[in-house]
C-alpha cells in the first residue's frame, strides 16, 4: 500500500506517468530526482490560511519566491 500511495503522489503531483523519457537510465535518474523533490516539499513548513499548504502550492511558491526555495534546500535533513 505504501508503494501505491507514493506512486500516486508522484503521478499526480509530478506527472511521472506522462513522462516521455524513453531511456531507462534517464527515466530512473528523473524518478530519483522527483522523489527527492517530493520529500523536500513534503517536509517544508508553509501554511496557508492556518493549515498546511499542499505540495502543488509549495511548488508554485518555490518558483515565485527564491528565499523560500533557498530555505527548503538549505534546511534539508542530511542522513
VOLO-685705 format. One record per residue: residue number from 1; x negated, y, z of N, C-alpha, C in turn. Coordinates in pm, 1 decimal, padded with zeros to 6 digits. Layout:
<site><k>NUM</k><n_c1>X</n_c1><n_c2>Y</n_c2><n_c3>Z</n_c3><ca_c1>X</ca_c1><ca_c2>Y</ca_c2><ca_c3>Z</ca_c3><c_c1>X</c_c1><c_c2>Y</c_c2><c_c3>Z</c_c3></site>
...
END
This chain:
<site><k>1</k><n_c1>-00082.2</n_c1><n_c2>-00120.0</n_c2><n_c3>00000.0</n_c3><ca_c1>00000.0</ca_c1><ca_c2>00000.0</ca_c2><ca_c3>00000.0</ca_c3><c_c1>-00086.7</c_c1><c_c2>00126.5</c_c2><c_c3>00000.0</c_c3></site>
<site><k>2</k><n_c1>-00197.5</n_c1><n_c2>00122.8</n_c2><n_c3>00073.5</n_c3><ca_c1>-00284.2</ca_c1><ca_c2>00240.1</ca_c2><ca_c3>00080.7</ca_c3><c_c1>-00340.0</c_c1><c_c2>00275.2</c_c2><c_c3>-00057.4</c_c3></site>
<site><k>3</k><n_c1>-00380.3</n_c1><n_c2>00173.8</n_c2><n_c3>-00133.9</n_c3><ca_c1>-00433.2</ca_c1><ca_c2>00199.2</ca_c2><ca_c3>-00268.0</ca_c3><c_c1>-00326.7</c_c1><c_c2>00261.9</c_c2><c_c3>-00356.6</c_c3></site>
<site><k>4</k><n_c1>-00204.1</n_c1><n_c2>00212.0</n_c2><n_c3>-00347.2</n_c3><ca_c1>-00095.3</ca_c1><ca_c2>00265.4</ca_c2><ca_c3>-00428.5</ca_c3><c_c1>-00069.7</c_c1><c_c2>00411.5</c_c2><c_c3>-00394.9</c_c3></site>
<site><k>5</k><n_c1>-00068.5</n_c1><n_c2>00445.7</n_c2><n_c3>-00267.0</n_c3><ca_c1>-00045.2</ca_c1><ca_c2>00583.9</ca_c2><ca_c3>-00225.5</ca_c3><c_c1>-00158.1</c_c1><c_c2>00673.7</c_c2><c_c3>-00275.2</c_c3></site>
<site><k>6</k><n_c1>-00282.8</n_c1><n_c2>00625.6</n_c2><n_c3>-00263.7</n_c3><ca_c1>-00396.4</ca_c1><ca_c2>00703.8</ca_c2><ca_c3>-00311.0</ca_c3><c_c1>-00392.9</c_c1><c_c2>00723.2</c_c2><c_c3>-00461.1</c_c3></site>
<site><k>7</k><n_c1>-00357.5</n_c1><n_c2>00619.1</n_c2><n_c3>-00533.6</n_c3><ca_c1>-00348.3</ca_c1><ca_c2>00631.0</ca_c2><ca_c3>-00679.1</ca_c3><c_c1>-00234.2</c_c1><c_c2>00724.7</c_c2><c_c3>-00717.7</c_c3></site>
<site><k>8</k><n_c1>-00123.6</n_c1><n_c2>00718.3</n_c2><n_c3>-00646.9</n_c3><ca_c1>-00010.2</ca_c1><ca_c2>00806.4</ca_c2><ca_c3>-00676.6</ca_c3><c_c1>-00051.5</c_c1><c_c2>00951.6</c_c2><c_c3>-00659.8</c_c3></site>
<site><k>9</k><n_c1>-00122.6</n_c1><n_c2>00981.4</n_c2><n_c3>-00551.1</n_c3><ca_c1>-00167.7</ca_c1><ca_c2>01119.2</ca_c2><ca_c3>-00528.7</ca_c3><c_c1>-00263.3</c_c1><c_c2>01163.2</c_c2><c_c3>-00638.6</c_c3></site>
<site><k>10</k><n_c1>-00353.9</n_c1><n_c2>01076.4</n_c2><n_c3>-00677.8</n_c3><ca_c1>-00446.7</ca_c1><ca_c2>01111.8</ca_c2><ca_c3>-00785.1</ca_c3><c_c1>-00372.9</c_c1><c_c2>01135.8</c_c2><c_c3>-00916.0</c_c3></site>
<site><k>11</k><n_c1>-00271.9</n_c1><n_c2>01055.8</n_c2><n_c3>-00943.1</n_c3><ca_c1>-00198.5</ca_c1><ca_c2>01070.8</ca_c2><ca_c3>-01068.4</ca_c3><c_c1>-00112.7</c_c1><c_c2>01196.5</c_c2><c_c3>-01067.2</c_c3></site>
<site><k>12</k><n_c1>-00041.5</n_c1><n_c2>01220.8</n_c2><n_c3>-00959.0</n_c3><ca_c1>00049.1</ca_c1><ca_c2>01335.3</ca_c2><ca_c3>-00953.6</ca_c3><c_c1>-00028.1</c_c1><c_c2>01466.7</c_c2><c_c3>-00943.6</c_c3></site>
<site><k>13</k><n_c1>-00126.3</n_c1><n_c2>01472.8</n_c2><n_c3>-00856.0</n_c3><ca_c1>-00197.6</ca_c1><ca_c2>01598.2</ca_c2><ca_c3>-00832.7</ca_c3><c_c1>-00305.0</c_c1><c_c2>01623.3</c_c2><c_c3>-00938.2</c_c3></site>
<site><k>14</k><n_c1>-00383.2</n_c1><n_c2>01521.6</n_c2><n_c3>-00969.4</n_c3><ca_c1>-00495.9</ca_c1><ca_c2>01538.5</ca_c2><ca_c3>-01061.1</ca_c3><c_c1>-00467.4</c_c1><c_c2>01488.4</c_c2><c_c3>-01203.2</c_c3></site>
<site><k>15</k><n_c1>-00349.5</n_c1><n_c2>01432.0</n_c2><n_c3>-01226.0</n_c3><ca_c1>-00308.1</ca_c1><ca_c2>01381.3</ca_c2><ca_c3>-01357.6</ca_c3><c_c1>-00409.4</c_c1><c_c2>01279.6</c_c2><c_c3>-01412.6</c_c3></site>
<site><k>16</k><n_c1>-00448.1</n_c1><n_c2>01185.5</n_c2><n_c3>-01327.0</n_c3><ca_c1>-00551.4</ca_c1><ca_c2>01088.8</ca_c2><ca_c3>-01363.6</ca_c3><c_c1>-00506.3</c_c1><c_c2>00994.0</c_c2><c_c3>-01474.6</c_c3></site>
<site><k>17</k><n_c1>-00381.7</n_c1><n_c2>00951.4</n_c2><n_c3>-01473.9</n_c3><ca_c1>-00335.2</ca_c1><ca_c2>00856.3</ca_c2><ca_c3>-01575.4</ca_c3><c_c1>-00330.9</c_c1><c_c2>00916.8</c_c2><c_c3>-01715.7</c_c3></site>
<site><k>18</k><n_c1>-00318.1</n_c1><n_c2>01048.4</n_c2><n_c3>-01725.6</n_c3><ca_c1>-00311.7</ca_c1><ca_c2>01110.7</ca_c2><ca_c3>-01857.8</ca_c3><c_c1>-00449.5</c_c1><c_c2>01153.4</c_c2><c_c3>-01908.8</c_c3></site>
<site><k>19</k><n_c1>-00553.5</n_c1><n_c2>01114.4</n_c2><n_c3>-01837.3</n_c3><ca_c1>-00689.4</ca_c1><ca_c2>01146.4</ca_c2><ca_c3>-01880.1</ca_c3><c_c1>-00720.1</c_c1><c_c2>01076.0</c_c2><c_c3>-02012.2</c_c3></site>
<site><k>20</k><n_c1>-00786.0</n_c1><n_c2>01146.1</n_c2><n_c3>-02101.9</n_c3><ca_c1>-00816.5</ca_c1><ca_c2>01090.4</ca_c2><ca_c3>-02233.1</ca_c3><c_c1>-00963.2</c_c1><c_c2>01050.8</c_c2><c_c3>-02246.5</c_c3></site>
<site><k>21</k><n_c1>-01027.6</n_c1><n_c2>01024.5</n_c2><n_c3>-02134.5</n_c3><ca_c1>-01166.9</ca_c1><ca_c2>00980.3</ca_c2><ca_c3>-02136.9</ca_c3><c_c1>-01168.6</c_c1><c_c2>00831.2</c_c2><c_c3>-02166.8</c_c3></site>
<site><k>22</k><n_c1>-01240.5</n_c1><n_c2>00791.8</n_c2><n_c3>-02269.4</n_c3><ca_c1>-01241.1</ca_c1><ca_c2>00651.8</ca_c2><ca_c3>-02311.2</ca_c3><c_c1>-01367.0</c_c1><c_c2>00577.1</c_c2><c_c3>-02268.5</c_c3></site>
<site><k>23</k><n_c1>-01474.3</n_c1><n_c2>00648.2</n_c2><n_c3>-02244.0</n_c3><ca_c1>-01598.1</ca_c1><ca_c2>00585.3</ca_c2><ca_c3>-02199.8</ca_c3><c_c1>-01582.2</c_c1><c_c2>00540.8</c_c2><c_c3>-02054.3</c_c3></site>
<site><k>24</k><n_c1>-01609.6</n_c1><n_c2>00415.4</n_c2><n_c3>-02025.7</n_c3><ca_c1>-01585.6</ca_c1><ca_c2>00359.2</ca_c2><ca_c3>-01891.8</ca_c3><c_c1>-01668.5</c_c1><c_c2>00428.3</c_c2><c_c3>-01784.1</c_c3></site>
<site><k>25</k><n_c1>-01793.8</n_c1><n_c2>00457.2</n_c2><n_c3>-01814.0</n_c3><ca_c1>-01880.0</ca_c1><ca_c2>00521.0</ca_c2><ca_c3>-01714.3</ca_c3><c_c1>-01831.7</c_c1><c_c2>00662.8</c_c2><c_c3>-01685.5</c_c3></site>
<site><k>26</k><n_c1>-01795.7</n_c1><n_c2>00736.5</n_c2><n_c3>-01789.0</n_c3><ca_c1>-01744.5</ca_c1><ca_c2>00872.3</ca_c2><ca_c3>-01770.2</ca_c3><c_c1>-01614.0</c_c1><c_c2>00871.1</c_c2><c_c3>-01692.8</c_c3></site>
<site><k>27</k><n_c1>-01526.5</n_c1><n_c2>00777.2</n_c2><n_c3>-01723.5</n_c3><ca_c1>-01398.9</ca_c1><ca_c2>00767.3</ca_c2><ca_c3>-01652.8</ca_c3><c_c1>-01421.3</c_c1><c_c2>00737.0</c_c2><c_c3>-01505.2</c_c3></site>
<site><k>28</k><n_c1>-01515.1</n_c1><n_c2>00649.8</n_c2><n_c3>-01476.1</n_c3><ca_c1>-01545.0</ca_c1><ca_c2>00616.3</ca_c2><ca_c3>-01336.6</ca_c3><c_c1>-01602.9</c_c1><c_c2>00737.6</c_c2><c_c3>-01263.7</c_c3></site>
<site><k>29</k><n_c1>-01693.5</n_c1><n_c2>00810.3</n_c2><n_c3>-01328.5</n_c3><ca_c1>-01751.6</ca_c1><ca_c2>00930.4</ca_c2><ca_c3>-01268.0</ca_c3><c_c1>-01645.3</c_c1><c_c2>01036.0</c_c2><c_c3>-01240.6</c_c3></site>
<site><k>30</k><n_c1>-01555.6</n_c1><n_c2>01058.0</n_c2><n_c3>-01336.9</n_c3><ca_c1>-01448.0</ca_c1><ca_c2>01154.9</ca_c2><ca_c3>-01316.2</ca_c3><c_c1>-01355.0</c_c1><c_c2>01111.4</c_c2><c_c3>-01203.8</c_c3></site>
<site><k>31</k><n_c1>-01330.4</n_c1><n_c2>00983.6</n_c2><n_c3>-01192.2</n_c3><ca_c1>-01246.4</ca_c1><ca_c2>00932.3</ca_c2><ca_c3>-01084.6</ca_c3><c_c1>-01309.1</c_c1><c_c2>00960.1</c_c2><c_c3>-00948.6</c_c3></site>
<site><k>32</k><n_c1>-01439.5</n_c1><n_c2>00942.6</n_c2><n_c3>-00938.7</n_c3><ca_c1>-01509.8</ca_c1><ca_c2>00971.3</ca_c2><ca_c3>-00812.8</ca_c3><c_c1>-01500.5</c_c1><c_c2>01119.7</c_c2><c_c3>-00779.7</c_c3></site>
<site><k>33</k><n_c1>-01519.2</n_c1><n_c2>01204.9</n_c2><n_c3>-00879.1</n_c3><ca_c1>-01510.9</ca_c1><ca_c2>01349.6</ca_c2><ca_c3>-00856.7</ca_c3><c_c1>-01369.7</c_c1><c_c2>01389.1</c_c2><c_c3>-00815.4</c_c3></site>
<site><k>34</k><n_c1>-01268.0</n_c1><n_c2>01330.5</n_c2><n_c3>-00879.2</n_c3><ca_c1>-01129.3</ca_c1><ca_c2>01361.5</ca_c2><ca_c3>-00842.8</ca_c3><c_c1>-01099.3</c_c1><c_c2>01320.5</c_c2><c_c3>-00699.1</c_c3></site>
<site><k>35</k><n_c1>-01143.9</n_c1><n_c2>01201.7</n_c2><n_c3>-00659.6</n_c3><ca_c1>-01121.8</ca_c1><ca_c2>01155.8</ca_c2><ca_c3>-00521.9</ca_c3><c_c1>-01192.1</c_c1><c_c2>01246.5</c_c2><c_c3>-00421.8</c_c3></site>
<site><k>36</k><n_c1>-01313.4</n_c1><n_c2>01286.8</n_c2><n_c3>-00454.2</n_c3><ca_c1>-01389.0</ca_c1><ca_c2>01376.8</ca_c2><ca_c3>-00368.3</ca_c3><c_c1>-01315.4</c_c1><c_c2>01510.1</c_c2><c_c3>-00352.7</c_c3></site>
<site><k>37</k><n_c1>-01270.6</n_c1><n_c2>01567.0</n_c2><n_c3>-00464.1</n_c3><ca_c1>-01197.8</ca_c1><ca_c2>01694.2</ca_c2><ca_c3>-00459.9</ca_c3><c_c1>-01067.3</c_c1><c_c2>01680.4</c_c2><c_c3>-00382.7</c_c3></site>
<site><k>38</k><n_c1>-00996.3</n_c1><n_c2>01570.1</n_c2><n_c3>-00403.0</n_c3><ca_c1>-00870.7</ca_c1><ca_c2>01548.3</ca_c2><ca_c3>-00331.4</ca_c3><c_c1>-00894.6</c_c1><c_c2>01538.2</c_c2><c_c3>-00181.6</c_c3></site>
<site><k>39</k><n_c1>-01000.9</n_c1><n_c2>01470.3</n_c2><n_c3>-00141.4</n_c3><ca_c1>-01033.3</ca_c1><ca_c2>01460.8</ca_c2><ca_c3>00000.6</ca_c3><c_c1>-01069.9</c_c1><c_c2>01596.7</c_c2><c_c3>00058.7</c_c3></site>
<site><k>40</k><n_c1>-01146.6</n_c1><n_c2>01675.9</n_c2><n_c3>-00015.2</n_c3><ca_c1>-01180.5</ca_c1><ca_c2>01810.1</ca_c2><ca_c3>00032.2</ca_c3><c_c1>-01055.2</c_c1><c_c2>01895.1</c_c2><c_c3>00050.5</c_c3></site>
<site><k>41</k><n_c1>-00966.3</n_c1><n_c2>01890.7</n_c2><n_c3>-00047.3</n_c3><ca_c1>-00845.2</ca_c1><ca_c2>01972.0</ca_c2><ca_c3>-00039.7</ca_c3><c_c1>-00750.7</c_c1><c_c2>01924.2</c_c2><c_c3>00069.3</c_c3></site>
<site><k>42</k><n_c1>-00743.7</n_c1><n_c2>01794.8</n_c2><n_c3>00091.3</n_c3><ca_c1>-00650.3</ca_c1><ca_c2>01745.0</ca_c2><ca_c3>00192.9</ca_c3><c_c1>-00698.3</c_c1><c_c2>01776.2</c_c2><c_c3>00334.0</c_c3></site>
<site><k>43</k><n_c1>-00828.9</n_c1><n_c2>01794.2</n_c2><n_c3>00353.5</n_c3><ca_c1>-00878.4</ca_c1><ca_c2>01828.3</ca_c2><ca_c3>00487.0</ca_c3><c_c1>-00889.0</c_c1><c_c2>01978.6</c_c2><c_c3>00508.4</c_c3></site>
<site><k>44</k><n_c1>-00873.2</n_c1><n_c2>02057.5</n_c2><n_c3>00403.3</n_c3><ca_c1>-00883.8</ca_c1><ca_c2>02202.9</ca_c2><ca_c3>00415.9</ca_c3><c_c1>-00765.1</c_c1><c_c2>02258.5</c_c2><c_c3>00494.0</c_c3></site>
<site><k>45</k><n_c1>-00794.8</n_c1><n_c2>02354.4</n_c2><n_c3>00579.0</n_c3><ca_c1>-00688.9</ca_c1><ca_c2>02417.7</ca_c2><ca_c3>00657.2</ca_c3><c_c1>-00638.7</c_c1><c_c2>02541.6</c_c2><c_c3>00583.8</c_c3></site>
<site><k>46</k><n_c1>-00512.8</n_c1><n_c2>02538.9</n_c2><n_c3>00549.8</n_c3><ca_c1>-00449.1</ca_c1><ca_c2>02651.1</ca_c2><ca_c3>00481.2</ca_c3><c_c1>-00300.1</c_c1><c_c2>02637.9</c_c2><c_c3>00504.7</c_c3></site>
<site><k>47</k><n_c1>-00241.6</n_c1><n_c2>02738.4</n_c2><n_c3>00566.7</n_c3><ca_c1>-00099.2</ca_c1><ca_c2>02732.4</ca_c2><ca_c3>00598.7</ca_c3><c_c1>-00024.5</c_c1><c_c2>02837.6</c_c2><c_c3>00518.9</c_c3></site>
<site><k>48</k><n_c1>00093.6</n_c1><n_c2>02798.5</n_c2><n_c3>00476.0</n_c3><ca_c1>00184.3</ca_c1><ca_c2>02891.0</ca_c2><ca_c3>00408.4</ca_c3><c_c1>00315.6</c_c1><c_c2>02887.8</c_c2><c_c3>00482.8</c_c3></site>
<site><k>49</k><n_c1>00357.8</n_c1><n_c2>03003.4</n_c2><n_c3>00527.0</n_c3><ca_c1>00484.7</ca_c1><ca_c2>03016.4</ca_c2><ca_c3>00599.1</ca_c3><c_c1>00492.9</c_c1><c_c2>02918.0</c_c2><c_c3>00715.8</c_c3></site>
<site><k>50</k><n_c1>00387.6</n_c1><n_c2>02914.6</n_c2><n_c3>00797.2</n_c3><ca_c1>00380.1</ca_c1><ca_c2>02837.2</ca_c2><ca_c3>00921.5</ca_c3><c_c1>00380.1</c_c1><c_c2>02686.6</c_c2><c_c3>00902.3</c_c3></site>
<site><k>51</k><n_c1>00357.5</n_c1><n_c2>02638.6</n_c2><n_c3>00782.0</n_c3><ca_c1>00344.6</ca_c1><ca_c2>02494.5</ca_c2><ca_c3>00761.0</ca_c3><c_c1>00226.1</c_c1><c_c2>02468.9</c_c2><c_c3>00668.7</c_c3></site>
<site><k>52</k><n_c1>00175.7</n_c1><n_c2>02345.8</n_c2><n_c3>00674.9</n_c3><ca_c1>00058.9</ca_c1><ca_c2>02309.9</ca_c2><ca_c3>00594.5</ca_c3><c_c1>00091.6</c_c1><c_c2>02322.0</c_c2><c_c3>00445.6</c_c3></site>
<site><k>53</k><n_c1>00000.9</n_c1><n_c2>02382.8</n_c2><n_c3>00372.6</n_c3><ca_c1>00020.9</ca_c1><ca_c2>02402.9</ca_c2><ca_c3>00228.9</ca_c3><c_c1>-00000.4</c_c1><c_c2>02272.1</c_c2><c_c3>00153.3</c_c3></site>
<site><k>54</k><n_c1>00061.4</n_c1><n_c2>02262.5</n_c2><n_c3>00038.5</n_c3><ca_c1>00047.1</ca_c1><ca_c2>02142.4</ca_c2><ca_c3>-00044.6</ca_c3><c_c1>-00089.1</c_c1><c_c2>02142.7</c_c2><c_c3>-00114.4</c_c3></site>
<site><k>55</k><n_c1>-00128.3</n_c1><n_c2>02027.4</n_c2><n_c3>-00162.9</n_c3><ca_c1>-00255.2</ca_c1><ca_c2>02015.3</ca_c2><ca_c3>-00235.6</ca_c3><c_c1>-00255.3</c_c1><c_c2>02104.1</c_c2><c_c3>-00361.1</c_c3></site>
<site><k>56</k><n_c1>-00147.1</n_c1><n_c2>02105.2</n_c2><n_c3>-00442.0</n_c3><ca_c1>-00148.3</ca_c1><ca_c2>02194.0</ca_c2><ca_c3>-00559.3</ca_c3><c_c1>-00161.8</c_c1><c_c2>02342.4</c_c2><c_c3>-00522.7</c_c3></site>
<site><k>57</k><n_c1>-00101.3</n_c1><n_c2>02385.0</n_c2><n_c3>-00411.6</n_c3><ca_c1>-00116.4</ca_c1><ca_c2>02525.9</ca_c2><ca_c3>-00373.5</ca_c3><c_c1>-00258.6</c_c1><c_c2>02554.6</c_c2><c_c3>-00326.0</c_c3></site>
<site><k>58</k><n_c1>-00323.0</n_c1><n_c2>02456.6</n_c2><n_c3>-00263.1</n_c3><ca_c1>-00463.7</ca_c1><ca_c2>02473.7</ca_c2><ca_c3>-00225.4</ca_c3><c_c1>-00551.6</c_c1><c_c2>02479.2</c_c2><c_c3>-00349.7</c_c3></site>
<site><k>59</k><n_c1>-00517.7</n_c1><n_c2>02400.0</n_c2><n_c3>-00451.6</n_c3><ca_c1>-00593.2</ca_c1><ca_c2>02403.8</ca_c2><ca_c3>-00577.0</ca_c3><c_c1>-00581.0</c_c1><c_c2>02541.3</c_c2><c_c3>-00642.4</c_c3></site>
<site><k>60</k><n_c1>-00459.5</n_c1><n_c2>02595.6</n_c2><n_c3>-00645.0</n_c3><ca_c1>-00439.3</ca_c1><ca_c2>02728.7</ca_c2><ca_c3>-00703.5</ca_c3><c_c1>-00516.4</c_c1><c_c2>02834.7</c_c2><c_c3>-00625.8</c_c3></site>
<site><k>61</k><n_c1>-00517.0</n_c1><n_c2>02821.9</n_c2><n_c3>-00492.9</n_c3><ca_c1>-00589.5</ca_c1><ca_c2>02919.8</ca_c2><ca_c3>-00412.6</ca_c3><c_c1>-00739.5</c_c1><c_c2>02910.0</c_c2><c_c3>-00438.6</c_c3></site>
<site><k>62</k><n_c1>-00791.2</n_c1><n_c2>02789.8</n_c2><n_c3>-00458.5</n_c3><ca_c1>-00933.7</ca_c1><ca_c2>02773.6</ca_c2><ca_c3>-00491.5</ca_c3><c_c1>-00968.6</c_c1><c_c2>02843.6</c_c2><c_c3>-00622.2</c_c3></site>
<site><k>63</k><n_c1>-00877.3</n_c1><n_c2>02840.5</n_c2><n_c3>-00716.7</n_c3><ca_c1>-00901.1</ca_c1><ca_c2>02906.6</ca_c2><ca_c3>-00845.1</ca_c3><c_c1>-00903.8</c_c1><c_c2>03057.8</c_c2><c_c3>-00828.1</c_c3></site>
<site><k>64</k><n_c1>-00813.1</n_c1><n_c2>03110.6</n_c2><n_c3>-00746.9</n_c3><ca_c1>-00796.5</ca_c1><ca_c2>03255.0</ca_c2><ca_c3>-00734.9</ca_c3><c_c1>-00879.4</c_c1><c_c2>03319.8</c_c2><c_c3>-00625.1</c_c3></site>
<site><k>65</k><n_c1>-00924.3</n_c1><n_c2>03243.8</n_c2><n_c3>-00527.0</n_c3><ca_c1>-00992.1</ca_c1><ca_c2>03301.0</ca_c2><ca_c3>-00411.0</ca_c3><c_c1>-01128.5</c_c1><c_c2>03233.9</c_c2><c_c3>-00392.9</c_c3></site>
<site><k>66</k><n_c1>-01233.3</n_c1><n_c2>03303.5</n_c2><n_c3>-00433.5</n_c3><ca_c1>-01367.5</ca_c1><ca_c2>03246.3</ca_c2><ca_c3>-00424.9</ca_c3><c_c1>-01409.8</c_c1><c_c2>03220.8</c_c2><c_c3>-00280.8</c_c3></site>
<site><k>67</k><n_c1>-01367.4</n_c1><n_c2>03305.7</n_c2><n_c3>-00188.7</n_c3><ca_c1>-01403.1</ca_c1><ca_c2>03285.9</ca_c2><ca_c3>-00047.7</ca_c3><c_c1>-01341.0</c_c1><c_c2>03158.0</c_c2><c_c3>00007.2</c_c3></site>
<site><k>68</k><n_c1>-01217.0</n_c1><n_c2>03130.7</n_c2><n_c3>-00029.1</n_c3><ca_c1>-01151.4</ca_c1><ca_c2>03007.6</ca_c2><ca_c3>00015.4</ca_c3><c_c1>-01223.0</c_c1><c_c2>02885.9</c_c2><c_c3>-00042.6</c_c3></site>
<site><k>69</k><n_c1>-01259.5</n_c1><n_c2>02892.5</n_c2><n_c3>-00169.7</n_c3><ca_c1>-01331.7</ca_c1><ca_c2>02781.4</ca_c2><ca_c3>-00233.4</ca_c3><c_c1>-01466.1</c_c1><c_c2>02757.8</c_c2><c_c3>-00164.7</c_c3></site>
<site><k>70</k><n_c1>-01539.0</n_c1><n_c2>02866.1</n_c2><n_c3>-00136.2</n_c3><ca_c1>-01667.3</ca_c1><ca_c2>02851.9</ca_c2><ca_c3>-00066.8</ca_c3><c_c1>-01648.2</c_c1><c_c2>02792.9</c_c2><c_c3>00072.1</c_c3></site>
<site><k>71</k><n_c1>-01542.7</n_c1><n_c2>02835.6</n_c2><n_c3>00140.1</n_c3><ca_c1>-01515.0</ca_c1><ca_c2>02784.3</ca_c2><ca_c3>00274.5</ca_c3><c_c1>-01490.3</c_c1><c_c2>02633.4</c_c2><c_c3>00270.7</c_c3></site>
<site><k>72</k><n_c1>-01414.3</n_c1><n_c2>02587.9</n_c2><n_c3>00173.2</n_c3><ca_c1>-01386.0</ca_c1><ca_c2>02444.4</ca_c2><ca_c3>00161.7</ca_c3><c_c1>-01514.4</c_c1><c_c2>02366.7</c_c2><c_c3>00134.0</c_c3></site>
<site><k>73</k><n_c1>-01594.8</n_c1><n_c2>02415.9</n_c2><n_c3>00043.5</n_c3><ca_c1>-01717.3</ca_c1><ca_c2>02344.7</ca_c2><ca_c3>00006.4</ca_c3><c_c1>-01819.1</c_c1><c_c2>02346.7</c_c2><c_c3>00120.0</c_c3></site>
<site><k>74</k><n_c1>-01832.9</n_c1><n_c2>02460.5</n_c2><n_c3>00186.3</n_c3><ca_c1>-01934.8</ca_c1><ca_c2>02472.6</ca_c2><ca_c3>00290.7</ca_c3><c_c1>-01895.8</c_c1><c_c2>02405.9</c_c2><c_c3>00421.5</c_c3></site>
<site><k>75</k><n_c1>-01767.1</n_c1><n_c2>02384.3</n_c2><n_c3>00444.4</n_c3><ca_c1>-01725.3</ca_c1><ca_c2>02322.6</ca_c2><ca_c3>00570.7</ca_c3><c_c1>-01692.6</c_c1><c_c2>02175.1</c_c2><c_c3>00555.3</c_c3></site>
<site><k>76</k><n_c1>-01730.7</n_c1><n_c2>02115.5</n_c2><n_c3>00442.3</n_c3><ca_c1>-01702.0</ca_c1><ca_c2>01973.3</ca_c2><ca_c3>00425.5</ca_c3><c_c1>-01785.6</c_c1><c_c2>01892.2</c_c2><c_c3>00523.8</c_c3></site>
<site><k>77</k><n_c1>-01726.9</n_c1><n_c2>01783.4</n_c2><n_c3>00567.2</n_c3><ca_c1>-01794.1</ca_c1><ca_c2>01696.6</ca_c2><ca_c3>00663.3</ca_c3><c_c1>-01884.1</c_c1><c_c2>01599.5</c_c2><c_c3>00589.1</c_c3></site>
<site><k>78</k><n_c1>-02009.5</n_c1><n_c2>01603.4</n_c2><n_c3>00623.2</n_c3><ca_c1>-02104.2</ca_c1><ca_c2>01510.8</ca_c2><ca_c3>00561.8</ca_c3><c_c1>-02112.0</c_c1><c_c2>01384.9</c_c2><c_c3>00645.9</c_c3></site>
<site><k>79</k><n_c1>-02116.0</n_c1><n_c2>01272.0</n_c2><n_c3>00578.9</n_c3><ca_c1>-02120.0</ca_c1><ca_c2>01144.0</ca_c2><ca_c3>00651.3</ca_c3><c_c1>-02264.1</c_c1><c_c2>01104.8</c_c2><c_c3>00675.0</c_c3></site>
END
